Amino acid sequence: MLHCGIIGLPLSGKSTVYNVITRAGAEVKPYAGGKTDPNRAVVSVPDRRFDELVKIHSPRKETPAQVEFVDLAGLSRGAGKGAGLGNAFLSFVADADALIQVIRCFSNPAVEHPEGSVDPLRDWDIVDNELIFRDLAVIENRLSRLKAKKKLSAEEDKEKKLLEKCFEFLMEEKPLSAMELTPEEERQLRGFAFVTSKPQIVLLNLDESQSEDSAIPGLEALKKRAEERGVKLCRLYGNLEMEITGLSPEEAEMFTEGLGITEPGRERLIEEAYRLLGLISFFTCGPDEVRAWTLHDGEKAVDAAGTIHSDLARGFIRAQVVAFDDYMKNGHSFDECRKSGVLRLEGKDYIVKDGDMIEIRFNV
């Protein structure tokens, strides 16, 4: 299962964000006394289409799409060079498929900021620089090994030149995710698990007094940075959403509206994380089970068949496919969709679209 690592400076509200996303409440263990093992939780991806299918079919079993979130220890200055929990922390970051960087935007005299003041853009720079230091160290280590060789193969020479190009880019304090690479170059770098190349959401952790843009320090500079980096900028009222976790949806809506906050961020953040991982959902449904299956965007019908069961991929004949909206408009039935001419028969190479309803014909 793919997972998002939640990163940020100490006291940025990472564990609060983790609790909000996972609804873990007080169960999450704080990072204290040298604890480095991350907190992990598997979360269902909110999807109105899945909810509608469940209402229609009333199945005996409901299986939504899921993503794992991992709360990592706070990243402090020097981590990229091995200081503090740096090496342990960065090994977990390297394992993540995508990152959610939590940036503190709120002031709280009772919880002093580790840098002495609230400055979101500076904090973003600190975290990015520590990740850059880590990738520079990986490149330096590999280049020293290549340079120690008397003669390089053609493949090693290509690798050396590419790593030198990456090194120069990182030295400009820019993450590798902002670097233009060919598909072949991306393939060459994949084994290094560079942390600055991972897709990332930057999450502004706000308090209830910051519903207006003017109350968020340095927001325009943050927006400009996000646009330059091609990074998604999200907002979450961390402590507020922690407080409403135990309320009913109706009570939560009344509570947030009373504070002038119209869009709680938990579900939106989970959906953004799902997209950040490059995932889509297709559906199978019936009286036994309604299920949202997960695929990488761009995968094919035979991959969808294999996701359901290896036998379906091995004996694949055709996939019966109908778009979710067409399914809903035509009697919630593949038979009715066939009569209406919206059901399609697709081969192995059909690229599955988000929201496809799929039945696999196979013979083993």
Summary of the structure (lengths in Angstrom):
residues: 364
radius of gyration: 23.3
end to end distance: 27.6
largest distance: 71.0
contacts: 1106
relative contact order: 0.13
helix: 45%
strand: 20%
